[in-house]
């Protein structure tokens, strides 16, 4: 059973950290954090707000009003007043749980720590549990890629090891259409800034890029947590892995459809995708038809571009070689293109697919009909 945040804080002497992770401003991280605070408060836990960024969003403000808030400090710089979380007051109040917005923020000059995440780490060391918010682009490991892809410099950054301190990471995800609609409605920035934001940062291309990074980060975090906690035996870990394999033929008609199907499936499962070509002696580089050789190399190159690991093996018995590879690499899903021969001929003469299905164990075989393009039919045999 999945642990709740209450389960985690009940078993630790140091504080537990929960992060609501988003792929862009406006997805609802702060709102979800405050809702969590209300849920915990209703269950009798001592919850306070350490800091909530004033976004001028009515729904968020209403939620914040109903929770105890530690008064913020105010620093005056060049005649302007800047609010900052009062770390000392929170430590003195010593709540069970504190809500701290904007995990990656740089603190105002004069604050005890330079970075907000340093405040959070100090709270954790003192046994106070923290729920915070973060956008994925602020991770040091992805910040430069985000800057390059979006042309928007990422100023606030946190070391990835700090995110690794989190006991729970929850993805706050909305569709790109919904996020852009919130932008148009003035729920993220002022309406007069919305159109410019939609053509600059909040483009479909940028949001797709950021959303994919966020999804991968959360999926990877779950795998790391399971491995770090040693919750699975090696046997169970092997069973849990669901690698995907696409079988490439020497006459790779419609290989692009098979490869895209396989890599999409692997991405959805957060697992490895293998593009495996079994080369028989008659298909060696010196014997294979030059046209087929060019087509094969083109498709193997595409496989690498799509993120698959390309594997070429020499064998005469293709089904046996594929089964051996699948067994050794924890493959649970195999994708074949539908045979161009009639079912009767396949039954009489035998086929790679039928032999694989007959001899393999614990593998789902997906037969992809390539004549229908991207809307192909898929039949799975367990």
C-alpha positions in Angstrom: 0.0 0.0 0.0 1.3 3.5 -0.8 2.4 5.5 2.1 0.6 8.7 2.9 2.4 11.8 4.1 1.0 11.1 7.6 2.6 7.6 7.5 5.9 9.2 6.6 6.0 11.8 9.3 4.9 9.3 12.0 8.0 7.2 11.5 10.8 9.7 11.3 12.7 11.7 13.8 13.8 14.3 11.2 11.1 16.1 9.3 9.6 14.7 6.1 9.5 16.6 2.9 6.7 16.6 0.3 7.1 18.4 -3.0 4.3 19.4 -5.4 6.1 19.5 -8.7 4.8 21.3 -11.8 5.9 21.9 -15.4 5.0 25.6 -15.5 3.5 28.5 -13.5 -0.3 28.2 -13.1 -0.7 24.4 -13.0 -2.0 24.5 -9.4 0.9 23.6 -7.2 0.2 26.2 -4.5 -3.5 25.4 -4.6 -2.8 21.6 -4.1 -0.4 22.4 -1.3 -3.0 24.4 0.6 -5.7 21.8 0.0 -3.3 19.2 1.5 -2.8 21.5 4.5 -6.6 21.6 5.0 -6.9 17.9 4.8 -4.2 17.3 7.4 -5.6 20.0 9.7 -9.0 18.2 9.6 -7.3 15.1 10.8 -6.0 16.9 13.8 -2.5 17.7 12.8 -0.9 21.0 13.6 -0.5 22.8 10.3 0.7 26.3 9.6 1.6 28.4 6.6 5.3 29.5 6.6 5.1 31.3 3.3 2.7 31.5 0.4 3.7 33.5 -2.6 1.1 36.3 -3.2 -0.1 35.4 -6.7 -3.3 37.5 -6.6 -5.3 34.4 -7.4 -8.7 34.5 -5.5 -9.2 30.8 -5.1 -5.7 30.4 -3.6 -6.1 33.4 -1.3 -9.4 32.0 0.2 -7.6 28.7 1.0 -4.7 30.5 2.6 -7.0 32.6 4.9 -8.4 29.5 6.6 -5.0 28.3 7.9 -2.8 29.7 10.6 -0.1 31.8 9.1 3.3 32.7 10.6 3.7 36.5 10.1 6.3 37.2 7.4 9.3 39.5 7.8 9.6 42.6 5.7 13.0 43.8 4.4 13.3 47.3 2.9 15.6 47.6 -0.1 16.0 50.8 -2.1 12.8 52.1 -0.5 10.7 49.0 -1.3 9.4 46.5 1.1 9.9 42.8 0.4 8.2 40.0 2.3 10.2 37.0 3.5 9.5 33.8 5.5 10.4 34.2 9.2 12.4 31.0 9.8 13.2 31.8 13.4 9.5 32.3 14.2 8.6 29.0 12.6 11.3 27.1 14.6 10.0 28.7 17.8 6.4 27.9 17.0 7.5 24.3 16.1 4.4 23.1 14.2 4.0 19.5 13.1 3.7 20.6 9.4 4.6 23.9 7.7 3.6 24.9 4.2 6.4 26.6 2.3 5.8 27.9 -1.2 8.5 28.4 -3.9 11.1 25.8 -2.9 13.7 27.2 -5.4 13.4 30.9 -4.5 16.3 33.1 -3.6 15.7 34.8 -0.3 15.7 38.6 0.2 19.1 40.1 1.1 19.3 40.1 4.9 17.5 36.8 5.4 19.2 34.0 7.5 19.8 31.8 4.5 20.5 32.7 0.8 18.0 30.1 -0.6 14.5 29.0 0.4 15.5 25.3 0.1 18.2 26.0 2.8 15.4 27.2 5.1 13.5 24.0 4.4 16.5 21.8 5.1 16.9 23.6 8.5 13.2 23.0 9.3 13.6 19.3 8.5 16.7 19.0 10.7 14.7 20.4 13.6 12.0 17.7 13.1 9.4 20.0 11.3 7.7 18.4 8.3 7.5 20.5 5.2 5.2 20.6 2.1 6.6 22.8 -0.7 6.2 23.6 -4.4 8.6 23.5 -7.3 8.7 23.9 -11.1 10.8 21.3 -12.8 12.9 23.8 -14.8 14.6 24.9 -11.5 16.5 21.6 -11.2 20.2 22.2 -11.9 20.4 19.2 -14.2 17.7 20.4 -16.6 18.0 24.2 -16.3 20.4 24.7 -19.1 18.4 22.5 -21.4 15.3 24.5 -20.6 17.0 27.7 -21.3 18.2 26.4 -24.6 14.8 25.0 -25.6 12.6 27.9 -24.5 15.1 30.8 -24.8 14.0 31.8 -21.3 16.9 31.9 -18.8 16.4 29.9 -15.6 17.8 32.1 -12.8 16.6 30.2 -9.7 18.2 26.7 -9.4 18.5 24.0 -6.9 20.9 21.0 -6.8 19.2 17.8 -7.8 20.5 16.1 -4.6 18.2 18.5 -2.6 15.2 17.2 -4.5 16.4 13.7 -3.7 15.8 14.6 0.0 12.0 14.7 -0.7 10.1 11.7 0.7 7.2 12.3 -1.7 7.0 14.1 -5.0 3.6 14.7 -6.5 3.1 15.8 -10.1 0.5 18.6 -10.5 -0.5 18.1 -14.1 -3.0 19.8 -16.3 -3.4 19.7 -20.0 -1.6 22.4 -22.0 -5.0 23.6 -23.3 -6.3 24.1 -19.8 -3.1 25.9 -18.7 -3.3 28.3 -21.7 -7.0 28.9 -20.9 -6.1 29.8 -17.4 -3.6 32.2 -18.8 -6.2 33.8 -21.1 -8.6 34.2 -18.2 -6.0 36.2 -16.2 -5.6 33.5 -13.6 -1.8 33.3 -13.9 -0.7 36.8 -15.0 -2.6 40.0 -15.6 -4.8 39.7 -18.8 -2.8 42.4 -20.6 0.3 40.2 -20.3 -1.4 36.9 -21.3 -1.2 37.2 -25.1 2.5 38.0 -25.0 3.2 35.1 -22.6 1.3 32.7 -24.9 3.5 33.6 -27.8 6.8 33.7 -25.8 7.0 31.1 -23.1 3.6 29.4 -22.9 3.8 28.0 -26.5 2.7 24.4 -27.1 6.3 23.4 -28.0 7.7 24.8 -24.8 5.0 23.4 -22.6 5.3 20.0 -24.2 9.0 20.0 -23.5 8.6 21.0 -19.9 5.7 18.6 -19.3 7.7 15.7 -20.6 10.7 16.5 -18.3 8.3 16.8 -15.3 6.7 13.4 -16.1 10.1 11.7 -16.5 11.4 13.3 -13.3 8.5 12.0 -11.2 8.6 8.5 -12.8 12.4 8.3 -12.2 12.0 9.5 -8.7 9.5 6.6 -8.0 12.0 4.1 -9.3 14.9 5.6 -7.3 12.8 5.5 -4.1 11.9 1.9 -4.6 15.5 0.9 -5.3 16.9 3.0 -2.4 14.6 1.6 0.1 15.3 -1.9 -0.9 11.7 -2.7 -0.9 12.0 -5.3 -3.7 14.0 -8.5 -3.9 16.1 -8.9 -7.0 13.6 -11.4 -8.3 10.7 -9.0 -7.6 12.6 -6.1 -9.2 13.1 -8.2 -12.3 9.4 -9.1 -12.4 8.5 -5.4 -12.0 10.6 -4.3 -15.0 8.6 -4.2 -18.2 11.0 -3.5 -21.1 9.7 -3.2 -24.6 11.3 -4.9 -27.7 10.5 -4.3 -31.3 11.6 -7.0 -33.7 13.2 -5.6 -36.8 13.2 -7.7 -40.0 15.7 -7.5 -42.9 12.9 -6.2 -45.1 11.7 -3.5 -42.8 8.4 -2.3 -44.4 6.5 0.2 -42.2 9.3 0.0 -39.6 8.6 3.6 -38.6 5.1 2.7 -37.4 6.5 -0.2 -35.3 9.3 1.9 -33.8 7.0 4.7 -32.8 4.5 2.3 -31.3 7.3 0.6 -29.3 9.0 3.8 -28.1 5.6 5.4 -27.1 4.8 2.2 -25.1 8.2 2.3 -23.4 7.8 6.0 -22.5 4.3 5.3 -21.0 5.8 2.5 -18.9 9.0 4.5 -18.0 11.1 1.6 -19.2 13.7 0.7 -21.8 12.9 0.1 -25.5 15.1 -2.3 -27.6 15.1 -2.4 -31.4 16.5 -5.9 -32.1 17.6 -7.1 -35.5 18.6 -10.7 -35.9 21.1 -11.0 -38.8 21.3 -14.4 -40.5 24.4 -15.4 -42.4 22.6 -14.9 -45.7 21.9 -11.3 -44.6 25.5 -10.3 -43.7 26.7 -7.0 -44.9 28.4 -8.6 -47.9 25.4 -10.6 -49.0 22.3 -8.6 -48.3 20.7 -6.6 -51.1 22.1 -3.0 -51.1 18.6 -1.5 -51.2 17.5 -3.5 -48.2 20.7 -2.7 -46.4 20.1 1.1 -46.8 16.5 0.8 -45.6 17.5 -1.3 -42.6 20.3 1.2 -41.6 17.9 4.1 -42.0 15.3 2.5 -39.7 18.0 1.5 -37.1 19.1 5.1 -37.2 15.5 6.2 -36.6 15.3 3.8 -33.7 18.2 5.6 -32.0 16.6 9.0 -32.7 13.4 7.8 -31.0 15.3 6.7 -27.9 15.5 3.0 -28.5 18.6 0.9 -27.9 19.6 -0.7 -31.1 20.8 -4.4 -30.9 22.1 -6.5 -33.8 22.6 -10.2 -33.1 23.9 -13.0 -35.4 21.7 -16.1 -35.3 20.0 -18.6 -37.7 17.0 -19.3 -35.4 15.3 -15.9 -35.2 12.5 -16.8 -32.7 15.0 -18.5 -30.4 17.4 -15.6 -30.4 14.6 -13.1 -29.7 13.3 -15.2 -26.8 16.8 -15.4 -25.3 17.3 -11.7 -25.6 13.8 -11.0 -24.1 14.5 -13.3 -21.2 17.9 -11.8 -20.4 16.6 -8.2 -20.6 13.3 -8.5 -18.7 11.3 -7.8 -21.8 7.6 -8.1 -21.2 6.2 -6.5 -24.4 7.3 -7.5 -27.9 6.0 -5.7 -31.0 5.9 -7.4 -34.5 4.6 -6.1 -37.8 1.7 -8.3 -39.1 3.0 -10.9 -41.6 2.4 -10.1 -45.3 1.8 -13.8 -45.9 -1.6 -15.4 -45.6 -2.4 -17.1 -42.2 -2.5 -20.5 -44.0 1.0 -20.1 -45.4 2.2 -19.1 -42.0 0.7 -22.2 -40.4 2.1 -24.5 -43.1 5.6 -23.0 -43.4 5.9 -21.6 -39.9 6.6 -18.0 -39.0 8.8 -16.0 -36.6 5.7 -14.6 -34.8 3.9 -17.9 -34.3 7.1 -19.6 -33.1 7.8 -16.8 -30.7 4.3 -16.9 -29.3 4.5 -20.7 -28.9 7.9 -20.8 -27.1 8.0 -17.5 -25.1 6.8 -17.3 -21.5 5.4 -14.2 -19.7 5.7 -11.9 -22.7 2.8 -10.0 -24.3 3.1 -10.1 -28.1 1.6 -7.1 -30.0 0.9 -7.7 -33.7 0.7 -4.3 -35.4 -1.3 -4.0 -38.6 0.8 -1.4 -40.5 -1.6 -0.8 -43.4 -3.7 1.5 -41.3 -0.9 4.0 -40.6 -0.9 5.6 -37.2 -4.4 4.2 -36.4 -3.3 0.6 -36.7 -5.1 -2.3 -35.0 -3.1 -4.1 -32.3 -3.8 -7.6 -31.1 -2.1 -8.8 -27.9 -1.5 -12.4 -27.0 -0.5 -13.0 -23.3 
